[in-house]
Amino acid sequence: MESLSPMLRICTHHLSNGAVKVPVCFYHQNKGSYCLKRMNSLRGGDLFSGVRGLNVARSPNISLDLNVAVAAAAQSSGYQTTELYTRTIEELENVSSYLFRTEAGGEVKVIVGKRNMKHVVYIGVSSLPNNKDELVLNWGMYRSDSSSFLPLDPLILASGTRPNTTQTPLVQESVGRFSSELEFELSQGPFYLSFLLLSLSSAASSNNSEIRSHRQTDFCVPVGISSGYPAPLGISFSNDNSVNFALISRNSESIILCLYGEMPDNPSLEIELDPYVNSTGDVWHISLENVDPYKSYGFRYKVDMIAGKQNVSQASRVFLDPYAKVLNSFFRNQPESASVIKSLGCLCREPTFDWSGDTRLCLPMENLVVYRLNVARFTENKSSQVPADIAGTFNGLAHKIGHFKALGVNAILLEPVFHFDEQKGPYFPYHFFSPTNLYGPARDAASAINSMKEMVKRFHANNMEVLLEVIFTSNAEGGVSLSQAIGYDDAVVTGGTSLNCNDPIVQRFILDSLRYWVTEFHIDGFCFLNASALCRGSNGEYLSRPPLIEAIAFDPLLSSTKIIADFWDPRELVFKEIRFPHWKRWAQINNRFSHDVRNFIRGEGLLSNLATRFCGSGDIFLDGRGPPFSFNYVTRNFGLPLVDLVSFSSDELSSELSWNCGVEGPTNKAVVLDRRLKQIRNFLFILYISLGVPVLNMGDECGRSSNGSPSYNERKSFDWEDLKTGYGLQMTQYIAFLSSLRLRRGDVFQKRSFMLEKNLDWIGSKETQPRWEDPSSKFLALTMKADGDITKSSPESSHKVGDLFIAFNASEHSESVNLPPNSEGMTWVRLIDTALPFPGFFLTDGACVIEKTEGVVAYEMKSLSCALFEARTSNLDEVIIKSIV
């Protein structure tokens, strides 16, 4: 059979006098079916008695041959006035009924339903004037306007009629009443049945009259198409395989559903949704009984419904369903004149996954040790030695669980895994309900979804949580409104590039997205980038009680996860820190920690700032929260990595607060290299022993460098060969030791509340009180007193938990310090001194510090170093005894 043109435009006709038919819908439940009754009026729009429809492109391999059965009411002596109608109603499923007024004053009633796996259309005519003796139905099928009928089987074509139409006689049931019934195979839907009535007053007469609707147009009803339901949003499959589509659009007057076959260049079928039949409030919805010929779908706005010439091009764009769970047909950006489709929703059910055996860990926040990473960059390098087909994927990440366990990590923080613009990076997403196909082994939706779930399940089995960075305030659309890219209207965005997250529609969208990741992917928490934007209203003003922030804090599902605010804006590359409303539920990425620690290590910070960050940032979290709500970091995926933080400090990098230790960039000078190594150790030391949650950035354990560039795009893939170098070996062992120390001394480093002032004794330079606000003061030490009733037991030993003594020296000269006297039977043991050579600068068993004089334990702190001592029972068999000069 001949195929139709690749794209047939939707055509809507209204009478010039404005008289149109308004469909009024009455819904009721009756044995699982619904009835749609259409009435007439004098205003509004009409899908059925006008010519409004859908576009279609059929490839030659899709047959349009029609298998149509025609049934008429059997006649006997006397008229059976209601037999066929009654039987039709009782036997049909999914019944829709339509009532039309004819131009001659009569009525045409059409009932559409299913019976015995076929579409059934009953047509009844009554109350025609002049008592017509014979009526014939002249009908055709189309998926566009009524001038483009689908080709019919030549055997049923009627001669002398319009192309691709046929005629079926209507049987008279009683005086003035006629009826007929048509049957179609389910595979032929969806389509529109268009017909008119021919009045044959005399077989010999050539003046046969045509009877149309009161608007002088053909009668038209949908087959295989129903109004659908407004919930759930997105697509949903019923048990009978029918598919419901639901989309929120607040201001649109018309939405067009676009269905695609194997070739995604142009839609194979377009269906315009009627605002009276296919909308409930702001939700547009439609249900199709058969979508087997189609693979993907999207939406667009009707061209003539968008005001302004500049928006006409956007009206022809096909937008992704924001609630699509499986995405298909990825395209890169094309020239302005070409298609700019990025992705289409896939017309398939979500892939199944077996979660049996998986449990939610719900690790206490104070126990977390977090590792931030990029999924692709972590294993895409050949040095990872993971199979090539899973390198750079979720499976590749799961392949490296042993590395995280060796570092003492129990939570990973993934950079955004939403679908994103490859040219801009993961911080510019365009979809929020599924992981990018790029991270699946087969680079498709199903493999990405299942491999991510398998990754999460494996991490949980190894007692590690999975956290996601999410961003809802920047997009991958460039100059195109994010609202249109995800199906919303410009009225709910700020500046055309950011969602107004506190608009009720957008708030619902974000909550639905977060809940979906928790329920379907078992994600343990979220870190919200550009969190300050979540507190803004529609005019950019800051809200004291942002609805979205409060809703997340008290959501029955989300409130049991980790929720973290991050004030970094990846679009403007700045921190936008504000006083964040938290409801004692929100944690924060602590930018001040990084700022103050960097300043102190390079010798320019205040002792008061260092002490505040070390003790859990009480200036931020002493408001009903506590140290575990502070997620501390030294470096992150934007800015200089750790090794560059001590190697580059040009004027262009002034905002990085870095220090090159005397030489800019790479050098072979042993003095400079030794100084840099000490500074890196110092950074890690302060990060891990400070109260709060330490966040280690990918590659800092092996010296990954960006050659002094703070740009995110300059970050290199993780080189696993670097772990085998002397630097890599000592740093991974050092980090593992710090993690184990935090765990062993959780009574100090994993406290839920702040330390009491009576348990802290501060010491400044030369045994004086610290000069807190003196910029020239660069030495600080303190004693952290352990609670007397806390004991620590392990299979190896059993001893009373002792005090800790910690010292920081950021000056260029050594500093002698006296360790405080211990209680009887206790002695000081050095665990860490960052100035000593590897492997002796940290010791698991410790090195006993010998008294120089009776009752005085003195220790010399080298320049640019940190040290930690622990009071232990004086059992020399359990410690390594070294004389410290």
N, C-alpha and C positions, 0 to 999 in steps of 0.2 A: 504494500500500500504506500501511497505517497506520504512523505513526511511534511510536517508543517514548517513554517519559517522559524528561524532560530529565536526570534523575539517578537511576540505580538503584543502590542500595547493594550492596556486596559482602556476601555471606552465606556464612559458613563453618559447617558442621555437623559435630559429632563425636558419636559414640555416648556415651550417658550413662555407660556402664561404662568409658569411656576406651580401648576397643579401637579403634585407628586404624591406618592403613597408613603405613609409613615407606618412601619411595622410596629405594632404594639405586642409585647411578649408577655405571655402568661405561663409560668412554669408550675408544674405539679408533678408529684411522684405517683406513678401508677405501674406497679409491677416492675420497678427498675427502669422505666422509660420516662420520657418527658414529651410534652406536647407544646409546640410553638404555634400560637394562633396569631395570624396576621390580620389586622384590620386596616380600614382605609381612613385617610384624613386628607387635608388639603395642604399640608406643609411638611417639610423635612426631606429626607432622602429615601431611596428605595433600591434595595439590592435586587429584588426579584421581578417586579413589573417594569423596571427600567432595564437597561442593558449594562450591567456591571458584572465583572467576572474575573477571569484569571488568565494569565499568559501561559503558553506552553511551547516547549520545543521538544519534539520527539525524535530520537535517533531511529534509523531504519530498523534496528533490531527489536523495537517495541511495537508490537502489532496493535493496530487500531480496529481490527475486525471486531464486529459487534455481534454478540449472541443475544438477541432480544426475543423474548416470548411475549405474546399479546394475549390477554384473556378478556373476555367480555361476559357480561351477565347473561346467564342462560334464560331464555324466554320460554314460558309455558302459557297455559291458558290463564290469563290475568297477569298483571305486572307484579314483579317482586321488587318493591320500591326500595328496600333497605338491605336486601340480602347480601349483595356484594360488599357494600360499605361496612356492614356489621362484621362480616367475615374478615374483611381486611383489617379492621381495627383489632379484632381479637387475636389474629394470627401473627401480626407484625411485632417486631421488636424495634426499639429505638425510633419510635414514631414521631414524626414532625408533620403538622398539618398547616396548610396555607389556604387562606380565603381571599379570592380576587373578585372584583367587580368588573363586569364587562362594559364595553362602550355602548352596548345595546340595552344595558340595564339588568342583565341576568347575573348569576353568580357562578364562579368556578371554584370548586374545592379540590385541593390536591393533598394527598396523603403520601408521605415518603417513609419507608421503613425497610426492614430486613426480614427475610423469611427463607428458611432452608438454604442459607449461605448465598442468598441473592438479594440484590436491591429490588424493591418493589415500589412502583409508583401507581397509585390509584388516582384517577381523574374523574370527577363528577361534575356535571353541568346541570343547572336548574334555573327556573324562572326566566327563561328567555322569552321575549315577546314574539308574537305572531306564530306560536306553536310550531316550531321547526320540525319538519318530518324526518330529516336525516342530517346527522352531523358527522363530520370526518375530522380526525386529529392530524394535523400536519406538523411534524416534529423533527427536531434534530438535536444533536449534542455538541457542546462546545466547552472549551476551557479558556476562551478569550471572549471577544465580543461576538455577537450573534451572527456576524457575517463570516465567521471562520469556523464552520461546523466541522466536527471530526468526520473522517471518511467512514461511510457505512458499508456493510457487506452489499455488493451489487445485487444479490438476490432479493434484498428487501427494499431496494430503492424504488421509488415511485416515479413514473414518467411524468414530465410536465410540471414538476415541482422545483423548488429551489435546490441548488446543488447540495448533495449530502443530506437530504431530508427524505422522509418517507411519510406515508399516510396510513392511519389506522382508523377504521370506523368505530364510532361510539355507539353502543347498543342502548336502545330506548328502554328504560325501566318502567316508566309510567308517563303519563301525559306531561310533557315539558321536562322530563328528567332523562339524562343520558350518562353513561359511564363507560370506562375502559380501564384496563390494568396492563402495565408494562413491567417486564422483568429484565434485569441486567446482571451480568456476572460481577462479583465483587471486585475482580481485578480491573474492571473498566473505570472504577471511581478513582479519584473524585472528578465530577464533571457537573455541568449545568444542563438541565433539560429545558429546551426552549420550544414552545409550540404556539400555534394559533388554531382557531376553529374554522372549518369550512362548512357553510350551510348549503346543502344540496336540496333545494326545494323541488326540483324536477330533474330527473336523470338526463333529459334531453336539453335542459336549459344550459346555456353557456354563461349565464349571469350568476355564477356561484359567488356568494358573498363571503368575505372574510370577517371573522369576529375576533377582535383583539381586546386588550384591557381598556379600562376607562381612560387610560392615558394614551391610547392608540399605539401601544407597543405590544410586542409578543409577551405571552406569559412565560415566566422563567422560575424554576425551582432548583435548589442544589440537591445533588445526589452524592452520598458518601461524604457529605460535609454537614456538620452541625455546629451550633453556636459555641459549644465547649463550655468550660468552667473557668472561673477566675483564680482558682487555686488547685494545685501548687503552681508557683511561677516556674517558667521554663517549660520543658516538655515532660510529659508523663505518659506512661503506657498503661492501658487498661488490660484486663484479662483477655478481652477479645481482640487485642493487638491494635485497637484504635489508639491514636496519639492525640493528646490535648496540648495545645500551645497557649501559653499565657505570658503576656508582656506588659509591664507598666509603662505608660506614657501619659504624662499629665496634660500636655497642651495639644497633642496631635489630633487633628480632625480625621485622619485616615491613616491606617497602617496596612502595609502589604506584606504578606508572607511569601517568601521566595524559596522554592524547593529546587534542588540541584541533583542531577544525575551523576554519572561517572565523570563528566567534564564540568569543572566548576567555573568555566569562563562566563557563562550566561545561565540564568535560571531556566530550568526545564518547565517550571510551572510557577505562576504567580497568582495569589489569591488576595483580592482586596477585602479587608474586613469591614463589615457594615457597622457604623457607630451605634445603631439601634439594636442590632442582633448580637454583635460580637464584642460588646464592651459592658463592663460592670464597674461603675466608678471610673477610676484611672487605669483599670486593667482591661487590656484587649485580649480576647481569647477565641479560639476556634478549635474544633476537633475534626480530624480526618480519619476515616475508617480504614484507609489503606495507604501506606506510604512506601510499600515495597519497591516501587521503581526508583525511589529517590534515596540519595545518600547523605545529603547535607541540607542545611536550611539557614536562613537569615531573615532579616526584616529591613524594610525601608519605608520612608515616608512618601506619600503621594506627591508628585511634582507640583500640581496646582494648588496644593494645600500649604505650601511654604511661601511666605511673602518675601519679596526681594530677589533680584536677579542673582546676587552673590550666593544665594543658598540653593539655587537650582541644581548646581553640580552635586551638592550634598544630598539633595533629594534623590538623586539617581544612585547614591551609594547604598550598598547593602551592609547593614550593621549586624554585628554578632549579638546573639541573644545573651544578655548579661548573666542569665542563670543557666546557660548551657554547661553540662557536666563533662561532656566529651567533645573535643574540638577536632576539626578536619580541615584539610585544604589550606595549608599555610602558604602565604605569599609574602614576598618582600615588597617594600614600597615601590610603586611604579610611577612613571611620569604622570603629570597632572591629568593628561587626557586619557590615560589608560585606567584600567581597573585598579583600585587601591584596596581591595579586599585583603584583610590580613588572615582571618580565620572564619570558618563557618561552624555552626553547631552540627554535630553528627547525629543523624537519625538512627540511633541505636540505644539499647539499654546500657547502663553502666556495667563495666566488667565486674564479675563476682570475685570475691576474695575470702579466703578462709582465715578468720581472726581467732580461731579456737586456740586456746593456750595463752593468748595475749592478756596482760593485765596492766592497768594504769598504775604507774609507780607512785605518783604523788609524793615525790621526794620533798622533804622540808627545804624551804628556800635557803636557809642558812647553811645547808650541807652542800650546796651546788658548787661545782667547779666547771666553768663553761668554756667551750672552744668554739670560736666563730669562724665560719668557712664558707667558701663558694663551692657548690657541688661540682661544677665542671672542672675548675682549676685544681681541685684537690687530687684528682687521679688521672687527668687527661694526659699528663706527661708519660712517656714510655718508661721512665724510671720507676713508675709505680708498680710495674710488673703485674698489673691486673690484666685479665684477658682483654684483647683489643675491642671486643664487642660491648664490653661494659665500662670501658675507660671513660671517665667524665660523666658517669651516670649515677643514679641512686644506688644501683647494684655495686658499682665501683666503690662508692662511699662505704657501704656495708662491709665490703671486702677488707677495709682497713680498721675495723673495730679494735684490733689488737693494739694499734698505735695509740688510740685514745685511752685504752685501759693502762697502757704503760705510762702515760702522762698523768694518770690519776683523774682523768676527766669523767664526769658523770652526766654531762648535758652538752649537746651540740646546738649551736645557734646557726641556722642556715640563712644565708642571704636569700632574698625573695625568690621563690620558686614558681611564681605565677607566670603565665604567658607574657613575654616581654619583647620589646623591639630589640633585635640582635645588635643593631647599630648603636643604640643608646645604653644598653645593658639592663640588668635585672631590676634596677631601681626605677624603671619606666614601664610598668606593666599595662596591659590592655584587657586583661581578663582575670577574674578573682575566684573562680570556682574549680580550677583544676591545675595540676602542675604542668609546666611547659613540656611539650613533646621532646624537646632537645635532651632532656635528662632521662629518657627511656632508652633501653638497649636497642629497640627497633626504630627509635625516633618517631614513634607514633603515640597516639593518646592511650591506647590500652596498655602498652608496655610501660609508659611513664607512670600511669596510675598504679598498676599492680607492683611495679618495682619500688615505688615510693612506699607503698603499704608494707611490702616485704622488708624494706630497709627499717621502717619504724618498728616493726615486729621484732627484728633481730636486735636492734638497739635496746628495746625493752627487755628482751631476754637476757641481755648483758648488764641490766640495771642502769641503763642510761636513758635519759629523757631527750626528746627532740623538740626544739623550739624553732619558731619561724619568725624571721623579720617580715613585716607586712607594711605596705605603704598604699594608702588610698588617696593621696593628695597630689600625685604627679602622674602624668600619663605619657603614652608613647605616640600620641596623635599629632604632635607638633602644633600647627595652627588650627587643627580641627578640634572642635569641642569634645572633651571627654564624655560629656553627657550623651552626645549622639553616638559616640563610639560604643557605649554600653547600653544604649537604649533609652536614656533619660533626656530631659529637656533642659535648654539653656537656663531656665528659671531656677534650677537647683544647683548651679555651679558658681564658683567665684572666679572671675577673670577668664572663664572659658577653658582653663587648663586644670582646674582643681575642683573637686566635688565639695559642695557645702555639706560637710559630714553631719551636721545637725539638722538638716532638712529631714522631715519624717520619712520620706521615701528612701533617701540615701541611708539614713540610719537603719532602716529595716534591711536594706540591701547588705550593709556591712555586717550587721548581726547575723544575717542568714549565712553569709560567707564564712564567718568565723565558726559558727556552729557546725557548718558542713565539714570544715577541716577537723574539728574535734570528733564528730561522730563518725565520719567516713574514713579519716586518715589517722585517728587516734593521736593527734598532735597534743603536746603537753603544755604549750604556752605560746605567747605571741609577743614580739617586740615591735611596737608601733613607731615607725620612723616619722619625722616631722610632726611629732605629737602636739606641738603648740597649735598647729592648724586644726586639730580636732576640737579645739576650744573656741573656735571662731564662729560667729553667727553669719547670717546671709550678707551683711554689709561689712564684713571683716572685723567686727568688734569682738573683743574677748568676752566670753560668757563666764559668769561666776559659777554656774552649775550647768556645764555643757551636757545636754541630754544623752549624747552618745557615750561619753565617759562614764556617766552615772549608770546608764543601761548596762554597759559591759561589766561594771563593778558588781552589780546586783543580779545579773543574769543567772538563772539557776544552773546552767551548764557552764558558762564561761567563767563564772566566779570561782570555780574549782580548779582553774588552770592558772599558770603564771601569766600575768599581764604586766608588761613593761613599757614605759614611755621613753622614747628616744627623741631628743629635740634636734637631731641632725636633719637638715633639709638637703637631700641629695641633688635637688635641682639648682638651688642657689649656693650650695656648698658652704653653708654657714650654720651655726647653732642658733636656735631661736628659743632660748631658755626662758621659761616663765614659772610663776608659782602655780604648780600643777594641782588641780583638785583631785584627790586620790581616794577619798572615802575609806582610808586605811586598807586599801586593796591593791592599789597600783604601786609597782616598783618603778625605778628610774635608772636609765643609763647615766652614770655620774660623770658628766663632763668636767666638773670642777676637780674631781680626783686626778684626772689626767693632767689638767692644767697646773695644779699646785705641785704635784709630784715631779713633773718635768722641770718646773721652775726651781725646786729645791735641789734636784740632782745636778743641774747645771750651775748651782751656786748662787741663785738670784732670788730664792723664795724666802718667805717668812716661816719661822718655826711654828707660829700659831696655825698657819695654814696646813703645814705637814701634820701637826698633832691632830687637827680637826679631821683630816682625811683618814689618818691612821685609826682613829677611834670610831669610825663609822659615819662621819659627816653629819654630826648632830645638828648643824645649822640648817640642814635640809630635811632630815628624817626624824628629828626630835619633835614630831607633831602627831604622835599616835602610831607611828610605824616603828622603825628600828633599823639596825645595821643590815639585816638581810634584804631590805628593800633598796639597798645601794649596790648596783651592778658596776663594779670598778673596772677600769681598763687603763692601760698606758697607751697602747696603739690600737687602731681600728683599720678597717678596710679602705678608708679614705685617709689621706695624709701619709706621712713617712712611716715605713715599717720600723721595727725596733732597731735593727742594725744600722739603718740610715739615720735614726734619731741621734746617734752618737758619732756620725760620720759626715754629716752635711749641716751647714748653718749659714748659708749665704743670706744676703738681704732679702731675696725673694722668698725665703723660708722663715721669715721672722715670726709669722703666726704659728709656726710649728713648735716654737720654744725649744729648739734643738741646740746641741753644741757638738762641734766636730772634734773636740779633744785636742785641738792644736793644728790639725792639717785638714784641709777640705778634700773630701772624697777618698778614694783608695790610696793606701800608703804602705810602705814596707818598714817604716820606723817602728822598732820594737817598743819604744816608750809610749808612742801614741796607741799602738795596738793593745798594749797592756792596759792603758787607761780606758780605752773603749770597752774592753772585756769586763773590767770592773764596773763600769757604768751600766752595762747590760745586766750584770748580776744584781746590781743595786735596784734597778727598775723591777726586776722579777721578785726580788726580796720584798720590797714594799708592797707590790701588788698582792702577794700571797699571804703576808702576815697581817695585812690591814683587815679590820672588821668590814664585812660585806661579802659580796660574791665576786671572785676574780674572774675576769673574762680574758682569755688568751686569744690572740689573733693568729690566724693560719699563717704558718711560715716563720713566726718569730722564734720557734724552737730550733730552727735549723739555719737561721741567718738569711732568709729570703730578702733580697734587696730590690728596690725600684730605681737604683742609680740616682737617688736624690730627688725623684719626682714624687710630688704628693698626689698626682692624678690617679684615680681609680683605674683608668684604662692602662696604666703603666705597670700594674701589678702582674707579676709573672705566675705561671703555673707552679705548683709545688714540685720541687725537684727532690725526689726521694734519695738521690745519691748524696745530697748534703747532710743527711742524717748519719752518714758513715764517716764524715770528717771529724777531726778532733773537736771542732767547735760544736758540731751537731751532737756528738756523743755526750760531751759534758753538759750541754744545755738540757738535753732530754732527761739525763739522770738528775740534774739539779731541779728541774721542774717536778719530776716524779717525787723527789725528796720533799719539796715544799708542799706538794699535795698530801703526802702521807703525814707530814707534820701537822697540817691543818686538821686532818682526820684524828690523829692521835691526841692532839691538844684541842679538841673541839670545845672544851670547857672555856677556852679563851677566844679562839679564832672563829668559832661557829656559834657565837652567842646570839640569841634572839633579841636581847635587850642591850642597852648601852652599859659600859663598865661604870661601876660606882667610883666616885671621886676618891674615896678612901682606899680603893684598891690600886691606885695609880700614884707612883712617886716619880716626879720629873726632875731631871738633872741637866744643867747647862754646862757650858765650857768651864773647865777648871773647878768643878764641883760647886758651882754657884747655881743660883736660880736661873732658869732659862730666860733670856731676853727675847720675849715672844715677838715683839714688833720691831726688832733691830735687824735691818737687812744684812748687816755684816756678821751676824751670829749664824754660824753654820754647823753647830754641833748640838745634838739633842740625844738624851738617853732617858730611859724610864724603866721602872720595875713594875711588872704586872703581877699582882699578888693573887695566887690561886685561892679559891674557897677552901677553907680548912676541912670541910666535911666531904670533899670530893676525892675519891680515890680512883685509880686507874688500874685495871687488871687485864692481863693478857696471858696467853699460854706460855710465853717466854719468861715473863717476870711479873712481879706484883710489888708495886711501890706507891708511895704517897705522891700525889701530883704536887710538883714544886712550883715555885715562882719562876717567872721569866724575866730576863734582863735584856733589853734591846737598845742598841746604840746606832746612831746615824751620824756620819761625818762627811759633810760636803765640802770641807775646806781643802786647801792644797797642802796642808801640813798635818802631821800626826797629832793625836790628842790622847793623853793618858787619862784613864778613868778608873775609879775604884768601884768594884762591885760591892753591893751592900752585904752586910753580914747575914749569914744563913742561920737557921735554927739548928740545934744540936743534931748531929747525925746526917746533915745535908751538906753537899758540896756543889760548887758551880762547875758545870760542864759546858764547854763551847760546842755548839752545834753548827754554826755558820760564821765564817769571816770571809767576806767577798774579796779581801785583799790577798788572800793566800793562793798559792798555785793549785791547779787541779791535779790530783783528785782530793787534796786535803782541805779545800775551802768549805766543804760541807761533810759532816760525818753523822751517820745514823746513830752510832753508839756514843758519839761525842768524845771530846778530849778534856780530861780533867785539868782545871786551872789550879796551879799550885800557889799557895800563899807566899808572897815575897817576904813579908814580915808577919809576925804573929797577929792574927785577926784581921789582916789587910790583904785583900785580893785585888791586885792592880792589873790593868790590861792596857796595852798600847793599841789604840785605833789608828791604823794607817790612813793616809789621805784618801779621800774619795772611796770610802768603804762603809759597809754596814756589818753588824755582828749581832748574834743572838746566843744567849746563854740560858741554860735550864738548871734549876736546882734539883739535884737527885740525891738519893741515899748514898752515903759514902762507902759503897761496896766496890772496892777497886777491882774485883774480879769481873764486874759487869761493864766497866768502862775502859777505854784506852787512856792510859795515863801518860800525859806529856807535860814536860816542864815548859811553861810559857815565860819567856824572858821579856 
